Amino acid sequence: MKFEQQFSQQQKQTQKLAMTQKLQQSIQVLQFSTEELSNFIDNQALENPLLDVTQPNYTSNYSKPRTSTGTEMNRLNQIPDTTISLFEHLIDQIHLNYRDTYLRTLVLYLVEYIDLNGYLTISLDEAVAKTGGTPIQLLDALTLIQQLEPAGVGARNLQECLMLQTERDNYAPEIAYLLLEEYFIELVERKWDSIAKKLLISLADVQKVFDYIQTLTPAPGAIFGSTEGLYIIPDLTVKVEEQQVTVFSNRSGMPEIKFQQNYFEQMKQSGDPDVLKYLKDKQQDFEWLKKTVEQRGDTIFNVGKAIVERQQEFFLNKEHPIKPLILKDISEELAIHESTVSRAVNGKYLETDFGVFELKHFFSQKLASDDGERSTNDVKHRLQALVDAENKAKPLSDQKLVDLLNEEGIDISRRTVAKYRDLLKIPSSAKRKRYDEA
């Protein structure tokens, strides 16, 4: 048998998109939120002397909200002042309340191991080994920390955190501390019959303690966290006048990018080849940044406008219904990729006279029903309504919810009901059962 190898030359033309660094950055810019974009532009300005950035002074397109007295309310004034950290707050209290003794030295040592949630992250045995203090001295030091504000700080676990808060609350149910101390696991696992029998109390009494615990915080130090993200600058505004819905782009809320022409001309006069090349590169960087930011704004506006046109009823109807809508619907309408739509709606917000909504809020899958297609949002709202109206002494099981929804013409499975219930943060029927309404 004879094998032959034959070689031939063929010319083939293909198109390929090269993922250059600039293209990658352009994609990233579209994905940025307004705040992230502002920070990105600031960083670009630090690297480019020809780039001048003016930060905007954003004001809402709607009139300022007013207080009950009729005076204008500044939204920014409603953001709590949390510029002081939990660590600084504790240190200030220690120096103010405790004398300069060895015990205070141990207190200051332990405070360094309090995490942002307010929990102690070092065991007393480790602290004894590292400080040379006695177990009693370290326990006394921890006790002093646990007397500071906020209540619950210095706890070593969730149970102790809740006990510390309950101990200092004059309005806590009488048996709350006892249940937390002696029956914490049974309480959490809802083995309330066992607790009631041991303490000779009613299930309603246990229910009262459980309800009270829901008002406590599992992370007392979290109130000293950052205020980052509390104030949103919407990318779009929707106005409704005479049943006409109009979309506006909030470009005024974006940083203004300018080219330092005078500085460019001065540097250009040097005639140095290296300087001229540097100026050319920085000018190209400016032009790219300006074009990319403008394209980002255009894309968000076009996507937002297409969404609003599809969801007219949301802005016209007081119940704000959401029609079935998926990314593919918008991508096909605008002839862009689904991933582009996804980047244009995540972290981008739309302002109305009744609230601010993330653009991805308007997307909802379709679900079959007898009267046509319903959005998953409609089904979730109906599910929530059924749970809200149920007899809490005999809560509806997932199968019963399926039966009720089926009776309304909504074709849904038990698994889907369970999934939607989890998304809505609705506990199971066993955990929704209340004994004070029996």
QUILINVEN-V516307 format. One line per field, one symbol per residue. ss: DSSP state (H for helix, E for strand, - for the rest). psi: psi as a letter, one per 20 degrees, with the letter a starting at -180 (. if undefined). A space follows every 50 residues. Layout:
# QUILINVEN-V516307
ss: ???
psi: ???
This chain:
# QUILINVEN-V516307
ss: --------------------HHHHHHHHHHH--HHHHHHHHHHHHHH--- EEEE-----------E-----E--HHHH-------HHHHHHHHHHHH--- -HHHHHHHHHH--E----EE---HHHHHHHH---HHHHHHHHHHH----- ----E--HHHHHHHHHH--------HHHHHHH-HHHHH---HHHHHHHH- --HHHHHHHHHHH------HHHHH-----------EEEEEE--EEEEEE- HHH--EEEE-HHHHHHHH----HHHHHHHHHHHHHHHHHHHHHHHHHHHH HHHHHHHHHH-HHHHH--------E-HHHHHHHH---HHHHHHHH---EE EE--EEEEHHHH-E-EEEE--EEEEHHHHHHHHHHHHHH--HHH---HHH HHHHHHH--E---HHHHHHHHHH-----HHHH------
psi: ppppppqqpqpppqppopnrhggghgghhhhqrgghgghghghhhhioii pppoqqnpqqiqqpqqrhiiqppohhiipqokhprgghgggghghhhpqn rhhhghghghhijprhijqpjqqhgghghhhjrrhgghhgghhhgiirqq piqjqirgghghghghhjoijqqhjggghhghkgghghjkmhggggghil rrhhgggggghghhirpimhihijrqjpihppoqhqppqopljppppqpl hijqqppqpmgghghghhihipghgggghgghhhgghggggghghggggg ggggghghhhlghhihphilqpqpprhhghhhhilrqhhggghihpjpqp prijrpqqhihjpprqpqrhkbpqqhgggghgggggghiroihmqprghh hggghhhjjooqrhhhghghgghjkprrhhiippijj.
